[in-house]
Amino acid sequence: MELRQLEYFVTVVQQGSILQAANALNLSQPPLSVAMKQLEQELGTPLFYRRPRRIQLTAAGERFYQRAQDILALSEDTRREISAYAQGQAGVLRLGAVSSSAASLLYPRLFRFAAQHPKIRYQIDEGNTFEQLNNLAAGLVEAAIVRTPFHDPSVHVLKLDADPLAVVMRSELDCFPQDQISIRQLKDQPLIYYRRFAALLGEECEKEGFLPSPRCLNDDARTSIQWAQAGLGLAIVPYSAAGFIDLSTMHVKPLDCPRLVTQTCLIWPKKRPLSAPTALLIDFLTQDSKVEV
C-alpha cells in the first residue's frame, strides 16, 4: 500500500464521487476507478457503495478513512519535522492530553517550555487516559499528559502534580454541614465518578461497611460534572476540576480520604526513540521530578 493510494482514497471520500475526485487530482476517471478497485482487492473488502451520482462508504470504508487520514497526517508531520531539522529548527511535538481540568495543572510549565523553544510547533490530541495510552501505543502521539490510576508497563512515568478528589453537587443537594465530606457520608448517595476510580472507591467504602451506589460511571471529569449540574447525583472528580464549575449553583467539597488522590503524569514509550522536541520536554520537566521506570 502506497501513500498515493491513501491520498486518492481520501480525495474520493471528500469529493463525494470518483469523477469529482479525478478532476481535483488532475487525473482521468478510469485510472482512479482502477486504483480504488485495486485498493479494495488489496484490503480484501469493499470500501464503497457505488451510487449513480455519489459514493457511500461501507463500515470498513469508514474505518479505513479514519486510519488513512491519521497515516497521511503522520506522514506530513514527519516530512515537516525532517525538513525543520535540516533547516536547524526543532520540529513538531505531538502531545496527548487528558481533559482540561488535569492538563491545566501542567500547562503553566508547558507554556514556559514553549517560550524557551519558540521554534517547536505543537499538535495536542485530547482524550481520556485510556485513549491517550492507545494513541501512544499506536504512535499517534510521542508523549501524553494523563491521570492516575492506570497500569501500563510499556511506558515511562514522570509523576508531576497530586490532585485530591472532591465532591461536586448542586447546592440544594448539599446536606453535609462540614467543609469536607467523609467516605462514610457517601453511603446511599447516587454517585457519579470515573470508571478507573471504581476499585479504589469501592475499597474505601467497604472499609466503612458499605458499597458505593454508582448512578453513572464514565471516563471524563467533564461528563461527571455535567451529570452533577443536572442534579442527578454527587460527582467525585479531581479537585482541579472545580475551576470549571459555576459556583453560584454548585458546591465543591474536598473528599476526606488521603488514599483517593489522583496524579497528573507525563508518559512516553520505553521502546521507541524520542524526537528532539519530546526529549527536550522530558528533560525540562524532570528537573524537579523523578521518573519511575
Residue pairs with C-beta under 8 A, 6 or more apart in sequence:
1 39
1 42
3 71
3 72
3 75
5 35
5 38
5 39
6 68
6 71
6 72
7 72
8 21
8 25
8 32
8 35
8 36
8 39
9 36
9 39
9 47
9 64
9 65
9 68
10 65
10 68
10 69
10 72
11 21
11 24
11 25
12 18
12 21
12 32
12 36
12 48
12 55
13 55
13 57
13 61
13 65
14 21
15 21
15 23
15 24
16 54
16 55
17 53
17 54
17 55
18 29
18 32
18 33
18 36
18 55
19 29
21 32
22 28
22 29
22 32
25 32
36 47
36 48
39 47
40 46
40 47
40 48
43 60
43 64
45 58
45 60
46 58
46 60
46 61
47 57
47 58
47 60
47 61
47 64
48 55
48 56
48 57
48 58
48 61
49 55
49 56
49 57
49 58
57 65
70 140
74 139
74 140
77 92
77 94
77 123
80 91
80 92
81 91
81 92
81 275
84 90
84 91
84 92
84 119
85 91
85 276
89 119
90 117
90 119
90 120
90 276
90 277
90 280
91 120
91 121
91 275
91 276
91 277
92 120
92 121
92 122
92 123
92 275
92 277
93 120
93 121
93 122
93 123
93 142
93 143
93 275
93 277
93 278
93 281
94 123
94 125
94 140
94 141
94 142
94 278
95 122
95 123
95 124
95 125
95 141
95 142
95 143
95 144
95 145
95 281
96 124
96 125
96 126
96 127
96 131
96 132
96 135
96 136
96 140
96 141
96 143
96 144
96 145
96 146
97 103
97 124
97 125
97 126
97 132
97 144
97 145
98 126
98 127
98 128
98 129
98 132
98 144
98 145
98 146
98 147
99 126
99 128
99 220
99 221
99 222
100 244
101 221
101 222
101 237
101 238
101 240
101 241
101 243
101 244
102 145
102 146
102 147
102 163
102 221
102 238
102 240
102 262
102 264
103 126
103 145
103 264
104 240
104 243
105 160
105 161
105 163
105 240
105 264
106 145
106 160
106 161
106 264
106 266
109 284
109 285
110 281
113 280
113 281
113 284
113 285
114 120
114 122
116 284
117 277
117 280
120 277
120 280
125 132
125 135
125 140
125 141
127 135
128 219
128 220
129 146
129 147
129 150
129 196
129 219
130 150
130 196
130 219
132 141
132 144
132 145
132 146
132 267
133 144
133 146
133 150
133 152
133 155
133 267
135 141
135 144
136 142
136 143
136 144
136 155
136 267
136 268
136 269
137 154
137 269
139 272
142 268
142 272
142 274
142 275
142 278
143 266
143 267
143 268
143 278
143 281
143 282
144 266
144 267
144 268
145 264
145 265
145 266
146 264
146 265
146 267
147 163
147 196
147 238
147 262
147 263
147 264
147 265
148 262
148 263
148 265
149 196
149 197
149 199
149 200
149 262
150 196
152 267
154 269
154 270
154 271
155 267
155 268
155 269
155 270
156 267
156 268
156 269
156 270
156 291
156 292
156 293
157 265
157 266
157 267
157 291
157 292
158 265
158 266
158 267
158 282
158 285
158 286
158 289
158 290
158 291
158 292
159 263
159 265
159 289
159 290
159 292
160 263
160 264
160 265
160 266
160 285
160 289
161 263
161 264
162 261
162 262
162 263
163 238
163 239
163 240
163 261
163 262
163 263
163 264
164 238
164 239
164 254
164 255
164 260
164 261
164 262
165 197
165 236
165 237
165 238
165 239
165 254
165 255
165 257
165 260
165 261
165 262
166 236
166 237
166 238
166 239
166 241
166 242
166 252
166 253
166 254
166 255
167 176
167 181
167 186
167 234
167 235
167 236
167 252
167 253
167 254
167 255
168 224
168 225
168 228
168 234
168 235
168 236
168 237
168 241
168 242
168 245
168 250
168 251
168 252
169 228
169 233
169 234
169 235
169 250
169 251
170 228
170 229
170 231
170 249
170 250
170 251
171 249
171 250
171 251
172 231
173 231
173 234
174 251
174 253
176 185
176 253
178 253
179 253
179 254
180 253
180 254
180 255
180 256
181 253
181 254
181 255
181 256
182 256
182 257
183 204
183 205
183 207
183 208
183 255
183 256
183 257
184 208
186 205
186 212
186 234
187 205
187 208
187 210
188 210
188 213
189 213
189 233
189 234
190 213
190 215
190 232
190 233
190 234
191 201
191 212
191 213
191 214
191 215
191 233
191 234
191 235
191 236
192 214
192 215
192 216
192 218
192 224
192 227
192 228
192 232
192 233
192 234
192 235
192 236
193 201
193 214
193 217
193 218
193 224
193 235
193 236
193 237
194 217
194 218
194 219
194 220
194 221
194 224
194 236
194 237
195 217
195 218
195 219
196 219
197 236
197 260
197 262
198 214
198 217
200 259
200 260
201 212
201 236
201 260
202 211
202 212
204 257
204 259
204 260
205 211
205 212
215 227
215 232
215 233
216 223
216 224
216 227
216 232
216 233
218 224
218 227
221 237
221 238
221 241
222 241
222 244
224 235
224 236
224 237
224 241
225 235
225 237
225 241
225 244
225 245
227 233
227 235
228 234
228 235
228 250
229 245
229 246
229 249
229 250
236 255
236 260
238 262
239 252
239 254
242 252
245 252
266 281
266 282
266 285
268 274
268 278
268 282
270 293
274 282
